[in-house]
């Protein structure tokens, strides 16, 4: 009896009259309250809106380069990194044999990478800043060049000291050295120069605070999106994650890029209209995210599919047994369950538990059998009255079988 009362207390509240809110206030607060703080804690950094795929996470399409001697992280998995791919194209060896035999030797640092430290050493202390030219960091190279050009007397090494620290770029989560003016790394200094061409009065600090770090193939950032859209996308990703067999960061990064002109996902535009230049895979991901966000917004406004007698299982986040997920809408008519309160219990359970297809089918069948048994007894349309009975109908032989 107590379990029935507890379940009844969790039934969805009736729709509020003025629930629709598209100004971002209440809807944004609802999103904040429904984001999962435990979502992919080894990969997602909520403090800076950055996702970094881990090679140790089996459900993320991230791995080391296919070349056995290469430690470059790639996404999707089981591919060569750009450097090894160029060498593989020139090699007569089959892919598998090339992956075993090739040993990459790079003569330059890839953009976004950190080079070896400066070679300048004095009194047993070596400069820790990254090399820039002639094995020297940018500052020591400039000092050496100035001394040499002006033919100054003495040794240039006598007037300088090695650096014991390397300032980090002021952009959030960027680990590259901030040595290229205004405390920015090479990547962000270049982007800031480009930005100042059209916005000459922009200050560096607020601009840098909104910039994502240099993104490797296994990363994506939601910082480029407006705040409301940022939360919508994150909520959608968390909801669709159980539908997917493999989570691919590059698809999300491209989706974020293509959503640059949008402000919210709760609009009447189609996926193609929102992202007209996206690939099929990105549009599929966007469709899943928007389906989940619409379902969340319907729950926020009190118009969720679970309020009706027809359940949209895809919108409610039912997990799929197939790698591609649930592509087509999948609905179930609950009017086969005669008691409204029992339909409400099933709806609430489906929303809260998001069962898989098999589990939902078994539960639905059991509830339908219980409904038939209840229909043969008087007063079962009244939950409080029924809760006082001493023999719950689903304990009967007809409900069990």
Secondary structure in CASP SS format (residue, H / E / C, confidence):
PFRMAT SS
TARGET T0000
AUTHOR 0000-0000-0000
METHOD secondary structure of the structure
MODEL  1
X C 1.00
X H 1.00
X H 1.00
X H 1.00
X H 1.00
X H 1.00
X H 1.00
X H 1.00
X C 1.00
X C 1.00
X C 1.00
X C 1.00
X C 1.00
X C 1.00
X C 1.00
X C 1.00
X C 1.00
X C 1.00
X C 1.00
X C 1.00
X C 1.00
X C 1.00
X C 1.00
X C 1.00
X H 1.00
X H 1.00
X H 1.00
X H 1.00
X H 1.00
X H 1.00
X H 1.00
X H 1.00
X H 1.00
X H 1.00
X C 1.00
X C 1.00
X C 1.00
X C 1.00
X C 1.00
X C 1.00
X C 1.00
X C 1.00
X C 1.00
X E 1.00
X E 1.00
X C 1.00
X C 1.00
X C 1.00
X C 1.00
X E 1.00
X E 1.00
X E 1.00
X C 1.00
X C 1.00
X C 1.00
X C 1.00
X C 1.00
X C 1.00
X C 1.00
X E 1.00
X C 1.00
X C 1.00
X E 1.00
X E 1.00
X C 1.00
X C 1.00
X C 1.00
X C 1.00
X C 1.00
X C 1.00
X C 1.00
X C 1.00
X E 1.00
X E 1.00
X C 1.00
X C 1.00
X C 1.00
X C 1.00
X C 1.00
X C 1.00
X C 1.00
X H 1.00
X H 1.00
X H 1.00
X H 1.00
X H 1.00
X H 1.00
X H 1.00
X H 1.00
X H 1.00
X C 1.00
X C 1.00
X C 1.00
X C 1.00
X H 1.00
X H 1.00
X H 1.00
X H 1.00
X H 1.00
X H 1.00
X H 1.00
X C 1.00
X C 1.00
X C 1.00
X C 1.00
X C 1.00
X C 1.00
X C 1.00
X C 1.00
X C 1.00
X C 1.00
X C 1.00
X C 1.00
X C 1.00
X C 1.00
X C 1.00
X E 1.00
X C 1.00
X C 1.00
X C 1.00
X E 1.00
X E 1.00
X C 1.00
X C 1.00
X E 1.00
X E 1.00
X C 1.00
X C 1.00
X C 1.00
X E 1.00
X C 1.00
X C 1.00
X E 1.00
X C 1.00
X C 1.00
X E 1.00
X C 1.00
X H 1.00
X H 1.00
X H 1.00
X H 1.00
X H 1.00
X H 1.00
X H 1.00
X H 1.00
X H 1.00
X H 1.00
X H 1.00
X H 1.00
X H 1.00
X C 1.00
X C 1.00
X C 1.00
X C 1.00
X C 1.00
X H 1.00
X H 1.00
X H 1.00
X H 1.00
X C 1.00
X C 1.00
X C 1.00
X C 1.00
X C 1.00
X C 1.00
X C 1.00
X C 1.00
X E 1.00
X C 1.00
X C 1.00
X C 1.00
X C 1.00
X C 1.00
X C 1.00
X C 1.00
X C 1.00
X E 1.00
X C 1.00
X C 1.00
X C 1.00
X C 1.00
X C 1.00
X C 1.00
X C 1.00
X C 1.00
X H 1.00
X H 1.00
X H 1.00
X H 1.00
X H 1.00
X H 1.00
X H 1.00
X H 1.00
X H 1.00
X H 1.00
X H 1.00
X H 1.00
X H 1.00
X C 1.00
X C 1.00
X C 1.00
X C 1.00
X C 1.00
X H 1.00
X H 1.00
X H 1.00
X H 1.00
X H 1.00
X H 1.00
X C 1.00
X C 1.00
X C 1.00
X C 1.00
X C 1.00
X C 1.00
X C 1.00
X C 1.00
X C 1.00
X E 1.00
X E 1.00
X E 1.00
X C 1.00
X C 1.00
X C 1.00
X C 1.00
X C 1.00
X H 1.00
X H 1.00
X H 1.00
X H 1.00
X H 1.00
X H 1.00
X H 1.00
X H 1.00
X H 1.00
X H 1.00
X H 1.00
X H 1.00
X H 1.00
X H 1.00
X H 1.00
X H 1.00
X H 1.00
X C 1.00
X C 1.00
X C 1.00
X E 1.00
X C 1.00
X H 1.00
X H 1.00
X H 1.00
X H 1.00
X H 1.00
X H 1.00
X H 1.00
X H 1.00
X H 1.00
X H 1.00
X C 1.00
X C 1.00
X C 1.00
X C 1.00
X C 1.00
X C 1.00
X C 1.00
X C 1.00
X C 1.00
X C 1.00
X C 1.00
X C 1.00
X H 1.00
X H 1.00
X H 1.00
X H 1.00
X C 1.00
X C 1.00
X C 1.00
X C 1.00
X C 1.00
X H 1.00
X H 1.00
X H 1.00
X H 1.00
X H 1.00
X H 1.00
X H 1.00
X H 1.00
X H 1.00
X H 1.00
X H 1.00
X H 1.00
X H 1.00
X H 1.00
X H 1.00
X H 1.00
X H 1.00
X H 1.00
X H 1.00
X H 1.00
X H 1.00
X H 1.00
X C 1.00
X C 1.00
X C 1.00
X H 1.00
X H 1.00
X H 1.00
X C 1.00
X C 1.00
X E 1.00
X E 1.00
X E 1.00
X C 1.00
X C 1.00
X C 1.00
X C 1.00
X C 1.00
X C 1.00
X C 1.00
X C 1.00
X C 1.00
X C 1.00
X C 1.00
X C 1.00
X C 1.00
X C 1.00
X C 1.00
X C 1.00
X C 1.00
X C 1.00
X E 1.00
X E 1.00
X E 1.00
X H 1.00
X H 1.00
X H 1.00
X C 1.00
X C 1.00
X C 1.00
X H 1.00
X H 1.00
X H 1.00
X H 1.00
X H 1.00
X H 1.00
X H 1.00
X H 1.00
X H 1.00
X H 1.00
X H 1.00
X H 1.00
X H 1.00
X H 1.00
X C 1.00
X C 1.00
X C 1.00
X H 1.00
X H 1.00
X H 1.00
X H 1.00
X H 1.00
X H 1.00
X H 1.00
X H 1.00
X H 1.00
X H 1.00
X H 1.00
X H 1.00
X H 1.00
X H 1.00
X H 1.00
X H 1.00
X H 1.00
X H 1.00
X H 1.00
X C 1.00
X C 1.00
X C 1.00
X C 1.00
X C 1.00
X C 1.00
X C 1.00
X H 1.00
X H 1.00
X H 1.00
X H 1.00
X H 1.00
X C 1.00
X C 1.00
X C 1.00
X C 1.00
X C 1.00
X H 1.00
X H 1.00
X H 1.00
X C 1.00
X H 1.00
X H 1.00
X H 1.00
X H 1.00
X C 1.00
END
